[in-house]
Amino acid sequence: MVAAGALACALGLVLAGCSSQSVQEEQAQGGQESAQETESTSSLEGETLNIYCGAGMTEPFQEIADAFQQETGCTMNVTYANAAQIQTQISTTEQGDFFIAGSAEELKPVQDYVAQQTDLVKHIPVLAVPADNPKNITGLADLANADRVLTGDPEATPIGKIAQSALTKLNLWDQLMDAGVITTTTTAPQISTALANGEGDAGIVWKENVTGDGVSIVETTDLDAFVKTIPSATLTCASDSAAVQTFSDFLQTDTAWDIWAKYGYERVQ
């Protein structure tokens, strides 16, 4: 930004002329910098980033990936799956540029492949029910009266691990499992879809997955202690350092933050 000089002296007219020239010079310089930025951005044409992302974040992350591709021309090849599937793929193929995980814990099995990680947004678990809430579920304790409770697979998904931990603290997990009440899924979005279709009494799912008119969130603090953080991890097998750095920077822009916020995520402070 050009600061307008204001010196009250006899050289005011001369200074005004110099200021005008300075403005023109800085505008020209700014134009050159903009052109250089545009040139730098367009240099990602023909480049590709291969990214693994937890299936529960498909909608917001795909929108972020599309925005980056539109802005830079870089092809975004995103694989969505549960954490266990992604961990296996990374360790088996030793390929990929990023892992956008559902929680920091999901990076531990592939820590040897993580070059750098940055916290992005909070991943908030909630108790969800069909819109009409047929069992009048008001908190986790009420799940003892449910006929069918939907959770993620605790062996494969972060949301499943949370459900198991939360219900175990209430001495409900084993009870509900033994009674055949708990049905597990391989991804979090499946839980919300099933509830909306009347295929369960309640479920523990990520906040952003509760969409549409057929499902709603129960207002309870029972899961507040289980809020996680979504990290972006750059992998050691990343092949294009320029594209990797450019996308890492993009994830810190208002464009990316606004997309996360639109889907109910909260920025990590």
Summary of the structure (lengths in Angstrom):
residues: 269
radius of gyration: 24.7
end to end distance: 28.6
largest distance: 92.5
contacts: 848
relative contact order: 0.18
helix: 47%
strand: 22%
